[in-house]
Amino acid sequence: MNAIECKGLSKQFEKNFALQEAEVKIPENRIIGVLGPNGAGKSTFFRLLVGQIKSNTGEIHVLGQKPSWELNHQIAYLPDRARWYLDYSVEKTIEYGKNFLPGFQEDKAYDLADRMKLDASMMTASMSKGQEAKLMLILCMAREVPLVILDEPFAGIDMIAKEQIMETIIDLASEREQTILISTHEIAETEGLFDYVVFFKEGKVILSGDVEELRGQQGSLQSIYRELYR
């Protein structure tokens, strides 16, 4: 089964195409790397999946449905450069999740906060970028929903924070039937995280497939990336 199917997907902003006739099928219950340089179309692709914007042409099916407000109850989405309220503590953030986010598990959120060394009383205003990234991740990963979309969750944070976040993603994926899409430029550090990858270039999907099969055919993801974008 596929979690996502797109055909002939195009999105134009004024005179520029962010996506051009993109086609992809993404299997369910895997950790998916969505890879490519800045401007390749990754964030636009994610925004289309959650219905924030509409395509100019093409078809999108997410969890067997067209994007809609109702469908978003089944999706946890972390946008690129997302920030949280400065006057919120970790505890207040978890309370927010419990009250407003479908599928949010309060016990799991506190477990994740403990694992990531975020004290319940810690305020967002006093957090480092890595700590805030962990808090935003908790809002997504504490939700038991079939699809999680994380746009650049590792950007600008230190190596230890990255490792903690990746370990958390892997552990949760092993516990649930959940498809997790992650865009990142950190290919070397995150290569072991992915089961399946989709490479975007100039708004098109130029390569996708099972990671182990691609490695067997073409080498590491890092070497494939260099070959595709040099």
C-alpha positions in Angstrom: 0.0 0.0 0.0 1.1 3.6 -0.7 0.7 6.4 1.8 1.0 9.0 -0.9 0.5 9.0 -4.7 1.0 12.0 -6.9 0.7 12.3 -10.7 1.5 15.2 -13.0 1.8 17.5 -10.0 2.7 21.1 -10.8 2.7 24.3 -8.7 3.6 27.7 -10.1 4.3 30.9 -8.1 4.0 33.9 -10.4 6.3 32.9 -13.3 8.3 30.3 -11.4 7.5 26.6 -11.2 8.2 25.1 -7.7 7.0 21.7 -9.0 6.8 20.5 -12.6 4.8 17.3 -13.5 6.1 15.6 -10.4 5.1 11.9 -10.0 5.8 9.7 -7.0 4.4 6.8 -5.0 5.5 6.7 -1.4 4.9 3.4 0.5 3.3 3.4 3.9 4.8 2.6 7.3 8.3 3.5 6.4 10.7 6.4 7.3 11.1 8.3 4.0 13.9 10.7 3.2 12.8 13.6 0.9 16.0 14.9 -0.4 17.3 17.6 -2.7 19.0 21.1 -2.6 17.2 24.3 -1.7 14.6 25.2 -4.3 14.1 21.6 -5.4 10.4 21.6 -4.4 10.4 19.7 -1.2 8.7 22.2 1.0 6.1 23.0 -1.7 5.5 19.3 -2.0 4.8 19.0 1.8 2.5 22.1 1.7 0.5 20.5 -1.1 0.2 17.3 0.9 -1.4 19.1 3.9 -3.6 21.3 1.7 -1.9 24.6 2.6 -1.7 25.4 -1.1 -3.3 23.9 -4.2 -1.6 22.6 -7.3 -2.0 24.1 -10.7 -2.2 20.7 -12.3 -2.1 17.0 -11.3 -3.5 14.7 -8.7 -2.6 14.1 -5.0 -3.9 11.2 -2.8 -2.7 11.2 0.8 -3.8 8.1 2.8 -6.2 7.4 0.0 -7.9 10.8 0.1 -7.5 14.2 -1.5 -5.9 16.8 0.8 -8.4 18.5 3.1 -8.9 20.0 6.5 -10.5 16.8 7.7 -7.6 14.7 6.4 -5.1 16.9 8.4 -6.5 15.3 11.6 -4.5 12.3 10.5 -1.3 14.2 9.8 1.3 15.7 12.1 3.2 18.4 10.2 6.3 20.3 11.3 7.0 23.1 8.8 10.5 24.4 8.0 11.7 27.1 10.4 8.7 26.5 12.7 8.8 28.5 16.0 6.8 28.1 19.2 5.3 30.6 21.6 7.9 32.3 23.7 5.7 32.4 26.8 5.0 28.7 26.8 6.6 26.1 29.1 7.2 22.5 28.1 4.2 21.6 30.4 1.9 24.3 28.8 3.0 23.0 25.3 2.0 19.5 26.2 -1.3 20.8 27.6 -1.9 22.5 24.3 -1.2 19.3 22.4 -3.6 17.3 24.6 -6.4 19.9 24.1 -6.0 20.7 20.4 -4.1 18.0 18.4 -5.9 14.9 17.3 -4.2 11.7 18.4 -2.0 13.5 20.9 -0.8 11.2 23.8 0.1 13.1 26.9 2.0 10.3 28.5 4.1 9.8 25.4 4.8 13.6 25.2 6.2 13.6 28.8 8.2 10.5 28.1 9.7 12.2 25.0 10.5 15.3 27.0 12.2 13.3 29.6 14.2 11.4 27.0 15.3 14.7 25.4 16.1 16.2 28.7 13.5 19.0 28.6 12.2 19.8 32.1 8.5 20.5 32.3 9.0 24.0 33.7 11.5 25.1 30.9 10.3 28.1 29.0 10.6 28.4 25.2 12.1 31.9 25.5 15.1 30.4 27.3 15.6 27.5 25.0 18.5 26.9 22.6 17.6 26.3 19.0 18.2 22.6 19.5 15.9 22.5 22.6 13.2 24.3 20.7 13.5 21.8 17.8 13.0 19.0 20.3 9.9 20.6 21.7 8.4 21.1 18.2 9.2 17.5 17.4 7.4 16.3 20.6 4.2 18.0 19.3 4.4 15.9 16.2 5.8 12.6 17.5 3.5 12.4 20.5 0.6 12.1 18.1 -0.6 8.6 17.1 -1.5 9.5 13.5 -0.8 7.5 10.3 1.4 10.3 8.7 4.1 12.5 10.1 5.8 15.2 7.9 9.0 16.9 9.2 10.4 19.6 7.1 14.1 20.2 7.9 13.9 19.1 11.6 17.7 19.0 11.9 18.5 22.4 10.5 20.9 24.5 12.6 21.1 22.2 15.6 24.1 20.5 17.2 25.2 16.9 16.7 24.0 15.6 20.0 20.5 17.0 19.5 20.4 15.5 16.1 21.3 12.1 17.4 18.6 12.3 20.1 16.0 13.3 17.6 17.0 10.5 15.2 16.9 7.9 18.0 13.5 9.1 19.0 12.2 8.8 15.4 13.5 5.3 15.0 12.2 4.1 18.3 8.7 5.5 17.7 8.6 4.1 14.1 9.3 0.7 15.5 6.4 1.0 17.9 3.7 2.2 15.5 2.3 1.7 12.0 3.3 5.2 10.8 4.7 6.8 7.7 7.3 9.5 8.5 8.5 11.9 5.8 11.6 13.9 6.5 13.3 16.5 4.4 16.9 17.2 5.2 20.3 18.4 3.7 22.1 16.4 6.4 22.7 13.3 4.2 25.8 11.9 5.8 24.4 12.2 9.4 20.9 10.9 8.6 21.6 8.2 6.0 21.0 5.4 8.4 17.6 6.8 9.3 15.8 6.2 6.0 14.1 3.1 4.6 13.0 4.8 1.4 14.1 8.0 -0.4 12.7 10.5 -2.9 15.1 12.9 -4.7 13.7 16.2 -6.0 15.5 18.4 -8.5 14.1 21.5 -10.1 10.6 20.6 -9.1 10.7 17.0 -10.4 11.2 13.7 -8.8 14.3 12.3 -10.4 14.9 9.2 -8.4 13.0 7.2 -5.7 13.3 3.8 -4.2 14.2 1.5 -1.3 17.4 2.6 0.4 19.0 -0.9 0.5 18.2 -1.5 -3.2 19.7 1.9 -4.2 22.8 1.3 -2.1 23.3 -2.1 -3.7 23.0 -0.5 -7.2 24.7 2.9 -6.7 26.5 3.1 -3.4 25.8 5.3 -0.4 23.0 7.9 -0.3 25.7 10.5 0.0 27.4 9.3 -3.2 24.1 9.2 -5.0 23.3 12.7 -3.9 26.7 14.0 -5.2 26.1 12.3 -8.5 22.6 13.7 -8.9 23.4 17.3 -8.0 27.0 18.0 -8.9 
